[in-house]
Amino acid sequence: MMTDPHFLPYPSSRMPVVGHRGMVATSQPQAAKAGMQILQAGGNAIDAAIATAAALTVTEPTSNGIGGDVFAIAWVNGEWHGLNGSGPAPAGMTPEAVRAQGHDTIPDHGLLPVTVPGGPASWAALSARLGKLPFADLLQPAIDLAQHGFAVSPVTSRLWARAVSKYGHYDRPEFTPWFEHFAPGHAAPLTGDVWRSADTARTLTRIAESKSRDFYQGELAQQMDDFMQRHGGLLRASDLAAFEPEWVTPIGQAYRDHTVLELPPNGSGLIALQALGILEQLSAATPSDPVEGLHQRIEAVKLAFSDGLHYITEPTAMPLSADELLAPAYLAERAGLIGQDALEPHWGKPPQGGTVYLATADEQGNMVSFIQSNYEGFGSGMVVPGTGISLQNRGVSFSLDPKAINTLVPGRRPYHTIIPGFLSRNGKPVGPFGVMGGDMQPQGHVQVVCAMLDDHLNPQAALDQPRWRWVGGRTILVEPHFPDHLAQALARRGHEVHKQTESLSFGRGQIILRQTATGSYIAGTEPRADGVALPW
């Protein structure tokens, strides 16, 4: 008997998951299992995160791939570590080159929006600096999944079908390898169908055996170069060979006797920090009126997003630093704009001075917040023939306007939506968290942090809480189960509230927190995804 996996007529609930030796939480059960295998084989949280991430490129290709980018925040051996594994525009990716192919803006799909993939190099860098087990061991579970296959889960199947429809509008030869690899016969796998890829297994094996060097300097790099040159793409083997991920220091914002950590730009974590900083300026505690509290959170996100979209790019090209945008006096000024009614947001002027998320923790107290993405679902729709490498489309974030903050410059990294988050208190880690999903990510970070620190919800309840999403002006989208009385109260304050019929656009998150008294972990996993939190 086959039933509709998306027909869920009754409310259900999950209990938070607890474990004392370790935890892996992500959006795919088999990927979480891969990470747990590595933990139980003697690996640490970093090893488990890499294994989980590699497995996700196989089990959830609808959201990430080998040809995407990576960001991570880790607490390992008593120290904070941040890694920016986002790749830059290729040397040949100039406004003139894009216009020469007949485009006034960078297209969403195809060869032109492909930037240098940072994922495999980031896996290797994290392993070399912070891991315990041999790198090749970490990718073996993913290789096995690709070789022997896995049963496709409900949400992944649904997103896969959407991609078939989306890329089906393109009648160009460079899209043919995507269909040959992911949708033979132009059909997506259904829930429960077994999908496997010998090409992906071979590519992951090469990456494992070469510690990712083959991807950037070997045969895989040449295959990408050949594919690009054959169809007029701009990425070259020389761009791949020149890439190295960047180790960075996480930035933080105080909030309700905790500190929320994000990575510095070019990512959008600064938006979440600024929104929380504005809320911290408004009140030392949650307003007693739930409508007022919800209104303030929405308005703070709107103001922070307006600044972020105007100012965030490659740090060396930003007219203002993260410190200036997080200055208490400026946050107080922005907070002062929030009144009783919904506002039309605009960026301020401070004084001058489609993604997967996973979290892991181990017995030694090491914890990792890790995110990787091809950007819009499968990304560019480009698959390098014979490799299973689906390439990201991050270049679409660039502007061809020379006056824009995110103007296209060869070698520059684009504005990035993917952001890992981390909670700390008194300089010590509390736990990793993240909510994936394009521009929903900073909004999701604010909502789950407020849910835990203001509403005092456990990690699972914080993820279960109905979400809202600001999309521009005074317009707010809310989930199907968002309470009507709150939606109506927001409408009376001037918010244009639109209830959606599904929850796929409201982000998918994971949270792991360490209990101070016992050292045990408590975790929540996203009810809007296929995921699981596995304890040990």
VMD Tcl script that draws the C-alpha trace (Angstrom):
set ca {
  {0.00 0.00 0.00}
  {1.36 3.44 -0.99}
  {0.08 6.50 0.85}
  {0.75 10.19 0.37}
  {3.72 11.02 2.65}
  {2.72 14.68 2.67}
  {-0.89 14.13 3.81}
  {-0.62 14.88 7.54}
  {-4.12 15.69 8.83}
  {-3.31 15.60 12.54}
  {-0.94 17.63 14.69}
  {2.07 15.68 15.90}
  {4.98 16.43 18.16}
  {8.53 15.29 18.69}
  {10.30 15.12 22.01}
  {13.76 16.69 22.24}
  {16.53 14.11 21.92}
  {19.11 13.62 24.67}
  {22.49 11.89 24.74}
  {25.61 12.03 26.87}
  {28.41 10.88 24.55}
  {27.60 12.70 21.35}
  {24.95 13.98 18.95}
  {24.45 14.42 15.22}
  {21.49 16.43 13.90}
  {20.70 17.08 10.27}
  {17.97 16.97 7.64}
  {18.62 13.41 6.38}
  {18.57 10.34 8.64}
  {21.15 8.43 6.59}
  {23.52 11.39 6.67}
  {23.08 11.65 10.44}
  {23.84 7.93 10.63}
  {27.07 8.50 8.66}
  {28.19 11.09 11.19}
  {27.30 8.83 14.10}
  {29.29 5.97 12.55}
  {32.35 8.20 12.57}
  {31.79 9.31 16.18}
  {31.48 5.71 17.30}
  {34.62 4.79 15.35}
  {36.63 7.23 17.48}
  {36.21 10.42 15.49}
  {35.50 13.80 17.03}
  {32.74 16.30 16.25}
  {34.68 17.71 13.27}
  {35.13 14.24 11.77}
  {31.42 13.56 12.23}
  {30.49 16.88 10.62}
  {32.61 16.17 7.52}
  {31.17 12.66 7.17}
  {27.63 14.00 7.55}
  {28.28 16.80 5.05}
  {29.69 14.41 2.45}
  {26.73 12.07 2.91}
  {24.31 14.97 2.46}
  {25.70 15.63 -1.03}
  {24.41 12.15 -1.87}
  {21.17 11.92 0.12}
  {19.96 15.51 -0.33}
  {21.26 16.72 -3.71}
  {18.19 18.97 -3.88}
  {19.91 21.37 -1.46}
  {23.66 20.88 -1.74}
  {26.37 19.14 -3.70}
  {30.06 18.50 -4.13}
  {30.23 21.71 -6.21}
  {28.96 24.02 -3.45}
  {30.30 26.16 -0.61}
  {30.81 25.60 3.13}
  {30.84 27.69 6.31}
  {31.55 26.36 9.81}
  {31.94 27.47 13.41}
  {33.59 24.98 15.74}
  {34.49 24.76 19.39}
  {37.35 22.28 19.49}
  {39.85 21.67 22.28}
  {38.71 24.76 24.14}
  {39.02 27.24 21.26}
  {36.73 28.88 18.71}
  {37.39 28.31 15.01}
  {35.61 29.79 12.01}
  {35.98 28.71 8.39}
  {34.76 30.62 5.35}
  {34.74 28.11 2.53}
  {32.99 30.26 -0.06}
  {34.57 30.50 -3.49}
  {35.14 33.67 -5.52}
  {34.13 34.69 -9.00}
  {36.44 33.14 -11.63}
  {39.14 35.33 -13.15}
  {37.24 35.46 -16.42}
  {33.90 36.35 -14.81}
  {33.67 40.04 -15.67}
  {30.61 42.20 -16.41}
  {31.84 42.43 -19.98}
  {32.05 38.65 -20.32}
  {28.50 38.23 -19.01}
  {27.10 40.95 -21.29}
  {28.97 39.46 -24.26}
  {26.74 36.40 -23.91}
  {23.61 38.56 -24.15}
  {22.76 39.14 -20.50}
  {22.05 42.41 -18.65}
  {22.05 40.56 -15.33}
  {23.67 37.32 -14.25}
  {21.23 34.51 -15.10}
  {19.89 32.26 -12.37}
  {20.97 29.02 -14.02}
  {23.46 27.71 -16.51}
  {27.22 28.18 -16.71}
  {27.55 31.90 -16.02}
  {26.56 32.01 -12.31}
  {29.03 29.25 -11.37}
  {31.65 30.43 -8.87}
  {34.59 28.44 -7.49}
  {33.23 25.59 -5.31}
  {34.67 25.73 -1.80}
  {33.19 22.56 -0.31}
  {35.79 19.80 -0.84}
  {38.71 22.09 0.10}
  {36.85 23.06 3.27}
  {36.27 19.45 4.25}
  {40.00 18.78 3.86}
  {41.03 21.94 5.72}
  {38.76 21.18 8.68}
  {40.04 17.61 8.81}
  {43.70 18.59 8.64}
  {43.51 21.22 11.38}
  {40.86 19.90 13.75}
  {39.99 16.26 12.94}
  {41.25 12.98 14.40}
  {40.59 10.22 11.87}
  {42.14 9.86 8.39}
  {40.30 12.01 5.85}
  {39.56 9.06 3.58}
  {37.67 7.31 6.39}
  {35.32 10.28 6.75}
  {34.02 10.07 3.18}
  {33.56 6.29 3.10}
  {29.94 6.33 4.37}
  {29.02 8.79 1.61}
  {30.82 6.67 -0.98}
  {28.89 3.61 0.18}
  {25.58 5.47 -0.04}
  {26.34 6.65 -3.56}
  {27.52 3.21 -4.68}
  {24.78 1.08 -3.12}
  {21.94 3.59 -3.12}
  {19.47 4.99 -0.62}
  {15.71 5.30 -0.39}
  {14.69 8.87 -1.28}
  {12.81 10.63 1.54}
  {9.53 12.58 1.17}
  {10.69 16.21 1.27}
  {13.71 15.47 -0.89}
  {11.51 13.74 -3.48}
  {9.19 16.76 -3.56}
  {12.06 19.21 -4.08}
  {13.58 16.93 -6.72}
  {10.35 17.06 -8.74}
  {10.34 20.85 -8.55}
  {13.88 20.91 -9.95}
  {12.88 18.70 -12.88}
  {10.14 21.18 -13.74}
  {12.44 24.19 -13.29}
  {15.34 22.95 -15.42}
  {12.94 21.47 -17.96}
  {12.35 24.99 -19.26}
  {15.90 25.07 -20.64}
  {16.44 23.48 -24.03}
  {20.21 23.82 -24.12}
  {22.87 21.07 -24.33}
  {24.67 22.09 -21.15}
  {21.59 21.06 -19.11}
  {21.56 17.55 -20.59}
  {24.08 16.09 -18.07}
  {21.87 17.20 -15.16}
  {18.93 15.24 -16.53}
  {21.08 12.25 -17.43}
  {22.44 12.13 -13.90}
  {19.53 13.20 -11.69}
  {16.38 12.66 -13.76}
  {16.64 10.05 -16.52}
  {13.51 10.28 -18.61}
  {12.87 13.72 -17.07}
  {11.37 12.07 -13.98}
  {12.34 12.66 -10.36}
  {12.54 9.70 -7.98}
  {9.44 9.16 -5.86}
  {9.43 8.70 -2.10}
  {11.00 5.32 -1.37}
  {12.67 4.96 -4.77}
  {16.29 3.84 -4.49}
  {18.72 6.28 -6.10}
  {22.40 5.58 -6.62}
  {25.28 7.16 -8.54}
  {28.47 5.37 -9.50}
  {29.79 8.69 -10.86}
  {29.37 10.37 -7.46}
  {30.97 7.40 -5.71}
  {34.04 7.62 -7.99}
  {34.33 11.38 -7.48}
  {34.06 11.13 -3.70}
  {36.70 8.37 -3.78}
  {39.08 10.64 -5.70}
  {38.44 13.46 -3.25}
  {38.98 11.11 -0.31}
  {42.21 9.61 -1.60}
  {43.72 12.96 -2.64}
  {42.49 14.96 0.38}
  {40.51 17.03 -2.13}
  {43.53 17.95 -4.29}
  {42.16 16.11 -7.33}
  {39.12 18.39 -7.27}
  {41.29 21.52 -7.51}
  {44.46 20.43 -9.27}
  {43.86 17.03 -10.82}
  {41.65 15.15 -13.23}
  {38.39 16.41 -11.70}
  {39.55 20.00 -12.11}
  {40.36 19.34 -15.75}
  {36.96 17.73 -16.35}
  {35.26 20.85 -14.97}
  {37.46 23.06 -17.15}
  {36.69 20.99 -20.26}
  {32.93 21.13 -19.62}
  {33.06 24.91 -19.11}
  {35.07 25.58 -22.25}
  {32.88 23.28 -24.33}
  {29.74 25.27 -23.49}
  {31.03 28.81 -22.96}
  {31.40 28.82 -19.17}
  {33.90 31.00 -17.31}
  {35.31 28.75 -14.56}
  {38.80 27.41 -15.31}
  {41.20 24.91 -13.77}
  {43.44 27.84 -12.81}
  {40.59 29.30 -10.69}
  {40.22 25.99 -8.90}
  {43.97 25.63 -8.31}
  {44.17 29.09 -6.75}
  {41.42 28.50 -4.17}
  {41.95 28.12 -0.43}
  {39.30 28.42 2.29}
  {39.82 31.17 4.85}
  {40.09 30.70 8.61}
  {38.25 33.54 10.34}
  {37.28 34.67 13.83}
  {33.56 34.42 14.62}
  {31.81 37.67 15.57}
  {29.32 37.94 18.41}
  {26.41 39.92 19.78}
  {25.29 39.90 23.40}
  {21.69 38.82 23.87}
  {19.86 37.95 27.10}
  {23.02 37.04 29.09}
  {24.31 34.90 26.19}
  {26.43 35.68 23.15}
  {25.25 34.68 19.69}
  {28.13 33.87 17.34}
  {28.10 34.11 13.55}
  {30.79 34.31 10.87}
  {31.82 37.73 9.56}
  {30.89 38.88 6.02}
  {30.67 37.96 3.16}
  {27.97 35.88 4.87}
  {24.68 37.25 6.14}
  {25.17 36.26 9.77}
  {25.69 39.95 10.53}
  {21.97 40.48 9.78}
  {20.95 38.08 12.56}
  {23.36 39.72 15.00}
  {22.14 43.21 14.16}
  {18.49 42.20 14.57}
  {19.23 40.65 17.97}
  {21.25 43.74 18.92}
  {18.27 45.95 18.07}
  {16.00 43.75 20.20}
  {18.50 43.89 23.06}
  {18.33 47.69 22.87}
  {14.54 47.67 23.02}
  {14.13 45.73 26.21}
  {16.02 43.66 28.74}
  {13.20 41.15 28.72}
  {10.47 39.90 26.46}
  {7.48 42.27 26.33}
  {4.57 40.86 28.33}
  {2.30 41.37 25.32}
  {3.06 38.52 22.88}
  {1.88 40.60 19.93}
  {4.26 43.42 20.85}
  {7.13 40.95 21.18}
  {6.38 39.40 17.79}
  {6.00 42.82 16.18}
  {9.38 43.94 17.55}
  {11.11 40.83 16.22}
  {9.68 41.36 12.74}
  {10.61 45.05 12.70}
  {14.14 44.36 13.95}
  {14.66 41.78 11.18}
  {13.38 44.23 8.56}
  {15.79 46.96 9.68}
  {18.74 44.57 9.91}
  {18.01 43.06 6.49}
  {17.82 46.52 4.93}
  {21.30 47.28 6.25}
  {22.65 43.84 5.34}
  {21.46 43.89 1.76}
  {22.92 47.37 1.34}
  {26.29 46.92 3.05}
  {27.35 43.23 3.14}
  {29.82 41.95 0.56}
  {33.48 40.93 0.56}
  {34.83 42.53 3.79}
  {37.54 44.50 1.98}
  {34.88 46.10 -0.22}
  {32.40 46.99 2.54}
  {32.07 50.74 3.21}
  {31.35 49.96 6.88}
  {32.79 47.29 9.13}
  {30.81 44.72 11.11}
  {31.84 46.54 14.30}
  {30.33 49.79 13.00}
  {27.07 48.09 12.07}
  {26.91 46.46 15.52}
  {27.90 49.57 17.50}
  {25.50 49.98 20.48}
  {24.76 53.62 19.66}
  {23.78 52.71 16.10}
  {21.67 49.75 17.22}
  {19.89 52.07 19.66}
  {19.21 54.49 16.82}
  {17.73 51.69 14.70}
  {15.70 50.42 17.66}
  {14.25 53.90 18.06}
  {12.58 53.57 14.66}
  {10.34 50.76 15.89}
  {6.91 51.97 16.94}
  {3.43 50.46 17.18}
  {2.91 50.13 13.43}
  {4.73 48.26 10.68}
  {7.37 50.39 8.99}
  {8.81 50.59 5.49}
  {12.46 49.69 6.18}
  {15.47 51.49 4.76}
  {19.15 51.12 5.41}
  {20.74 53.36 7.99}
  {23.96 55.35 8.03}
  {26.16 54.52 11.02}
  {28.93 56.91 12.03}
  {32.00 56.11 9.98}
  {34.76 54.42 11.89}
  {16.84 26.19 -1.94}
  {21.18 24.64 1.72}
  {21.82 21.89 4.27}
  {22.64 22.48 7.91}
  {24.09 20.07 10.42}
  {25.31 20.15 13.99}
  {27.54 17.67 15.78}
  {28.90 17.19 19.29}
  {31.23 14.67 20.90}
  {32.11 13.24 24.31}
  {34.94 15.74 24.86}
  {32.60 18.73 24.51}
  {33.71 19.64 20.98}
  {30.82 20.99 18.90}
  {30.39 22.06 15.27}
  {27.90 24.28 13.46}
  {28.20 23.46 9.76}
  {26.35 24.55 6.63}
  {26.85 23.89 2.92}
  {24.87 24.75 -0.17}
  {24.57 24.87 -3.94}
  {22.34 27.93 -3.38}
  {19.03 27.53 -5.25}
  {18.25 23.84 -4.83}
  {20.53 21.92 -7.17}
  {22.25 25.23 -7.96}
  {23.10 26.16 -11.52}
  {21.59 23.04 -13.08}
  {25.06 22.16 -14.31}
  {26.47 18.67 -13.75}
  {29.97 17.90 -14.96}
  {29.56 14.77 -17.14}
  {30.82 11.55 -15.63}
  {31.48 13.06 -12.17}
  {28.17 13.66 -10.41}
  {29.44 17.14 -9.51}
  {26.52 19.57 -9.47}
  {27.76 23.14 -9.51}
  {26.45 26.03 -7.43}
  {24.99 29.27 -8.81}
  {26.28 31.71 -6.17}
  {27.34 34.17 -8.87}
  {23.71 35.23 -9.26}
  {24.21 37.30 -6.08}
  {26.56 39.63 -7.97}
  {25.34 42.81 -9.66}
  {26.59 44.11 -13.01}
  {26.02 47.67 -11.75}
  {29.50 49.08 -10.98}
  {28.01 51.25 -8.21}
  {26.40 48.34 -6.34}
  {27.98 47.01 -3.16}
  {27.94 43.48 -4.60}
  {29.23 44.47 -8.02}
  {30.88 41.65 -9.95}
  {34.66 41.69 -9.66}
  {36.82 38.69 -10.64}
  {38.25 37.04 -7.53}
  {35.63 38.58 -5.23}
  {33.34 36.39 -3.15}
  {29.60 37.13 -3.44}
  {27.15 38.04 -0.70}
  {26.29 34.72 0.93}
  {23.05 33.57 2.53}
  {24.34 30.45 4.29}
  {25.26 31.02 7.93}
  {26.10 28.68 10.83}
  {25.16 29.93 14.31}
  {26.43 29.20 17.80}
  {25.30 30.14 21.31}
  {27.83 30.79 24.06}
  {27.72 32.07 27.62}
  {30.60 33.57 29.57}
  {32.98 32.59 26.78}
  {31.99 28.93 26.87}
  {29.95 27.07 24.23}
  {26.29 26.39 24.80}
  {25.65 24.82 21.44}
  {25.39 25.04 17.64}
  {22.23 26.00 15.80}
  {21.20 26.87 12.28}
  {18.21 27.37 10.02}
  {18.79 26.88 6.29}
  {16.83 28.38 3.44}
  {18.04 31.43 1.47}
  {17.00 34.76 2.97}
  {15.07 32.86 5.65}
  {18.33 32.00 7.39}
  {19.00 35.20 9.40}
  {15.27 35.42 10.11}
  {15.26 31.81 11.28}
  {18.27 32.44 13.50}
  {16.49 35.34 15.20}
  {13.32 33.31 15.66}
  {14.95 30.23 17.23}
  {17.26 32.32 19.46}
  {14.31 34.36 20.72}
  {12.30 31.17 21.17}
  {14.99 29.69 23.40}
  {16.21 32.76 25.29}
  {13.01 34.84 25.48}
  {10.23 32.27 25.29}
  {12.25 29.65 27.22}
  {11.49 26.83 24.79}
  {13.57 23.67 24.50}
  {15.41 23.10 21.19}
  {12.67 20.95 19.69}
  {9.89 23.35 20.65}
  {11.95 26.27 19.31}
  {12.07 24.54 15.93}
  {8.41 23.53 16.08}
  {7.26 27.13 16.72}
  {5.27 28.52 13.73}
  {7.46 30.83 11.66}
  {7.04 34.07 9.78}
  {9.10 35.39 6.91}
  {9.60 39.01 5.86}
  {9.81 39.33 2.07}
  {9.87 43.11 1.59}
  {8.13 46.33 2.58}
  {5.38 45.53 5.10}
  {4.71 42.05 3.68}
  {4.98 39.06 6.01}
  {4.41 35.43 5.01}
  {3.30 33.04 7.76}
  {3.05 29.26 7.88}
  {-0.25 27.40 7.48}
  {-0.45 26.68 11.22}
  {0.53 30.20 12.32}
  {-2.08 31.27 14.91}
  {-4.88 33.33 13.37}
  {-5.20 35.63 16.37}
  {-1.53 36.65 16.05}
  {-1.82 37.12 12.27}
  {-4.88 39.30 12.77}
  {-3.18 41.36 15.48}
  {-0.17 41.94 13.21}
  {-2.50 43.02 10.40}
  {-4.06 45.61 12.69}
  {-0.57 47.08 13.16}
  {-0.11 47.53 9.41}
  {1.66 44.29 8.51}
  {0.46 42.77 5.26}
  {0.11 39.15 6.39}
  {-0.20 36.32 3.86}
  {-0.80 32.78 5.09}
  {0.93 30.14 2.98}
  {-0.36 26.68 2.12}
  {2.94 24.88 2.83}
  {6.05 25.29 4.97}
  {8.91 24.52 2.55}
  {9.98 28.19 2.30}
  {10.26 28.77 6.06}
  {13.64 27.17 6.60}
  {14.87 23.92 8.10}
  {16.97 23.92 11.25}
  {18.84 21.84 13.82}
  {19.90 22.68 17.38}
  {22.22 20.95 19.86}
  {22.72 22.38 23.35}
  {25.03 21.12 26.09}
  {23.59 20.88 29.59}
  {25.91 22.68 32.00}
  {25.16 20.52 35.02}
  {25.53 17.10 33.42}
  {27.53 17.62 30.24}
  {24.79 15.78 28.33}
  {23.35 17.08 25.07}
  {19.77 17.95 24.21}
  {18.83 18.39 20.56}
  {15.95 19.35 18.31}
  {15.47 18.54 14.65}
  {13.42 20.25 11.97}
  {9.81 19.05 11.61}
  {9.65 20.66 8.13}
  {12.37 18.33 6.80}
  {13.18 14.62 6.65}
  {15.76 14.90 9.40}
  {16.67 13.35 12.69}
  {18.83 14.02 15.74}
  {20.81 10.91 16.66}
  {22.12 10.59 20.23}
  {24.91 8.47 21.62}
}
mol new
graphics top color blue
foreach p $ca { graphics top sphere $p radius 0.5 }
foreach p [lrange $ca 0 end-1] q [lrange $ca 1 end] { graphics top cylinder $p $q radius 0.2 }
display resetview
